[in-house]
Amino acid sequence: MRERRQGDATRPARGVLHLALLVARREYRRTVSRRGFVAGTALVPLGAIALLVLTNLILPGNSAGNGTAYSGSPVYLVNESTLALPSTPPPGMPVVVVSRAEATALLRQKQAPEVYLLTSDWLRTGRIERLVLTASGTDLSSLDRRDAQQTMLAQYLRSALLHGSGLPPDVQARIVQPSTLTDLPIDGTAGSAPSSDNLSAATFLIPYAFSLLFILSIFITSGYLLQSVSEEKENRVVEIVLSSVPPLPLMAGKILGLGGAGLTQVAIWLVTALVALPIAGTRLPELGHFQLGPIVLALALVYFVLGYICYGAIFAAIGALAPATREAQQYSGFMGIFGAVPLIFTGAFLADPHSPLVTALTLIPLTAPGSALQVVALEAEIPWTLIGSSLLLLGAFAVVATVASARIFRATLLLYGVRPSLRQVAAAVLARG
Amino acid sequence: MPAASPEPPTTEPDVELGSNATIRVAGVWKRFGSLDVVADLSFEIRPGELLGFLGPNGAGKTTTIRMILDLIRPDRGQITVFGGVPGVAHQARIGYLPEERGLYRDAPIVDTLSYFGALKGLSTHEAHRRAMRLLDEVGLAPVARKKAAELSRGMQQKVQVVAAILHEPDLLIVDEPFQGLDPVNAEMLRAIVVAQRDRGAAVVMSTHRMEEAEALCDRILLIDHGRRLLYGTLSSVKAQFSDGAVEVHGQRIPSDPTGLASVASLRRVDDSIRFMLRPGATAAALFRELAATDAAIDRFEVAQPSLEEIFVRVVEADRERQGTNA
């Protein structure tokens, strides 16, 4: 009988934490080097660049919104009405009065895309004609320009009508432009912001897009976990791995490594958003005013981690249960419905962030991540009671989901090509130790 | 609670508590649903020993191996590995080649091996160095950076064998290692398994291939329905089943037992004749009786049944007994 001393004193110590970190490192490296990950991560910065290019194409210059000064090119006006126009236009209203012949020349030489004509019956009918070169359709950029021109022209005509009325200048000014809305914070925060009325697009789009990306990143990251577990099962590697690493550190390592990959992706997206929003703000002022404060970012991070653990644990269990990767992906797709619910009900969030539906969606763990971020983005002040309760429930669910998933993971991972019964799954979840 | 089952006869006593065993399995039970997959199983294996773990499909071999590896837990009984409870503390000293085996398909094989080596406690550098050396030994060094998906099935099996021995385990468990291997690779695997045993590792080899078990194993353990049917050294098992048969090859060998006092019966086996001796008769007595005839003897040997014959006889007898009991 051949014998040797059992044990090897030179073999390095090997704890479960060390094993979990080894698994995490491998999963992280493997995931971030995947073409799918690189492409998915680059999609958002590329989309942001495309958006900036598009806004440059559509919006060649700043347009006048409600209550803001006109800063576009001069507006040409032919006056055939009886209204006496001022010889010099009021400040901020670059109107050039021309004759009909000059207007025709301007249009033919393409020095002006349109010239406005005050008809002879204007005072009676208010009819203004817009002279253009041909009757062909208009491009998208002209819509915004003409909208701004009409706003300015209306102010110009009001100013002309009031000229010589004897009304005090300040009254005349208020008739020309009755309001310029600004928000005045009463909590002492510095400066004033444009009216929330002017932020309608940002109010809707930014939290929606932010929540969408956020939920997307949770699902993409959880999807990596599902893929990793089901691939190891399908490739039959799992038995070799489990003979070296117990199930819990194996799962912890996977959650850690793939969560790190997900966080990397989210970080790249956030940096993109932080860089792109101010740039986009020069074209779309409403976007420039949207800011991701440190508290919102911190909350986003906490919700991402907890949301990922919840969905990741569920997806890992699905990966362990499903006989094949494709089947696992089908089951996980069903779980995506939960994540999408807050986006489906975005209207309810916009209408009333205090409604019972919004509160319920913010408290239910599987819908909490997407809901809470919308609430935080829409509310002037963070509703800490709701958010705290939501985080508490989400955290508790994350613990339960992880423990249950680890038990399912251990009980079913080695059942190749077999779909365990619900009874087996329930027994695994309720098993002790 | 598992039902008590009668213990079939074996060739060796139960495990000796306190011995220097690498693995000791004592009275272990495992039930899935209403089926006892492993029933009151006991055995042990010592350092430098190669145990053939035999049994028909579904006998409970893989379940037993998974319990030794702590992938599943026994319902009753005790398993000790390196003198302790199976678990993470000893996993680094075990090499495992499972029956259901695979590799990461989209990763270079040397990276996969380095990862497995690191999980077994080697430094990344050392794991990589050993992986390259062993890949070279099995002729796979040129494809070390290739992905597993790009390799042939035979190459992948070699990589899996390398993964099992990379960290020089004190206990090597190979489950159906010859399955799907061509003769050249089977020979290579035989050499690797013997080398591991010769350097002092305890080796458990689960296999259906009796000729491999017969050629390689020091001891065998045969189970069916989770119960131990045979357990002992190869020679003791064979001696137990020799049945006093003598095989004779030559010219004019009598084909009728009349006149041969020591012979109970005979039958032709290929170009030889197998004589079954009467109780108390010896091979020497038969030789003298044959010498007294005009037979020209080329070969005279005490016949021992092959391991495959023993396997079939024992399993069939057990199934008959099970059927009778049922």
Chai-1 contact restraints between the chains, C-beta under 6 A:
chainA,res_idxA,chainB,res_idxB,connection_type,confidence,min_distance_angstrom,max_distance_angstrom,comment,restraint_id
A,M1,B,G48,contact,1.0,0.0,6.0,A-B,restraint_1
A,R2,B,G48,contact,1.0,0.0,6.0,A-B,restraint_2
A,R2,B,D198,contact,1.0,0.0,6.0,A-B,restraint_3
A,R2,B,G200,contact,1.0,0.0,6.0,A-B,restraint_4
A,E3,B,P47,contact,1.0,0.0,6.0,A-B,restraint_5
A,E3,B,G48,contact,1.0,0.0,6.0,A-B,restraint_6
A,E3,B,G200,contact,1.0,0.0,6.0,A-B,restraint_7
A,R4,B,G200,contact,1.0,0.0,6.0,A-B,restraint_8
A,Q6,B,P47,contact,1.0,0.0,6.0,A-B,restraint_9
A,Q6,B,D170,contact,1.0,0.0,6.0,A-B,restraint_10
A,R11,B,G121,contact,1.0,0.0,6.0,A-B,restraint_11
A,P12,B,G121,contact,1.0,0.0,6.0,A-B,restraint_12
A,R14,B,A92,contact,1.0,0.0,6.0,A-B,restraint_13
A,R14,B,G121,contact,1.0,0.0,6.0,A-B,restraint_14
A,V16,B,V88,contact,1.0,0.0,6.0,A-B,restraint_15
A,L22,B,A118,contact,1.0,0.0,6.0,A-B,restraint_16
A,R26,B,Y115,contact,1.0,0.0,6.0,A-B,restraint_17
A,N235,B,G102,contact,1.0,0.0,6.0,A-B,restraint_18
A,N235,B,R105,contact,1.0,0.0,6.0,A-B,restraint_19
A,R236,B,E100,contact,1.0,0.0,6.0,A-B,restraint_20
A,R236,B,R101,contact,1.0,0.0,6.0,A-B,restraint_21
A,R236,B,G102,contact,1.0,0.0,6.0,A-B,restraint_22
A,V237,B,G102,contact,1.0,0.0,6.0,A-B,restraint_23
A,V237,B,Y104,contact,1.0,0.0,6.0,A-B,restraint_24
A,E239,B,P98,contact,1.0,0.0,6.0,A-B,restraint_25
A,L242,B,L71,contact,1.0,0.0,6.0,A-B,restraint_26
A,S243,B,L69,contact,1.0,0.0,6.0,A-B,restraint_27
A,S243,B,Y96,contact,1.0,0.0,6.0,A-B,restraint_28
A,S244,B,Q91,contact,1.0,0.0,6.0,A-B,restraint_29
A,S244,B,L119,contact,1.0,0.0,6.0,A-B,restraint_30
A,S244,B,K120,contact,1.0,0.0,6.0,A-B,restraint_31
A,V245,B,L119,contact,1.0,0.0,6.0,A-B,restraint_32
A,P246,B,V88,contact,1.0,0.0,6.0,A-B,restraint_33
A,Y416,B,E100,contact,1.0,0.0,6.0,A-B,restraint_34
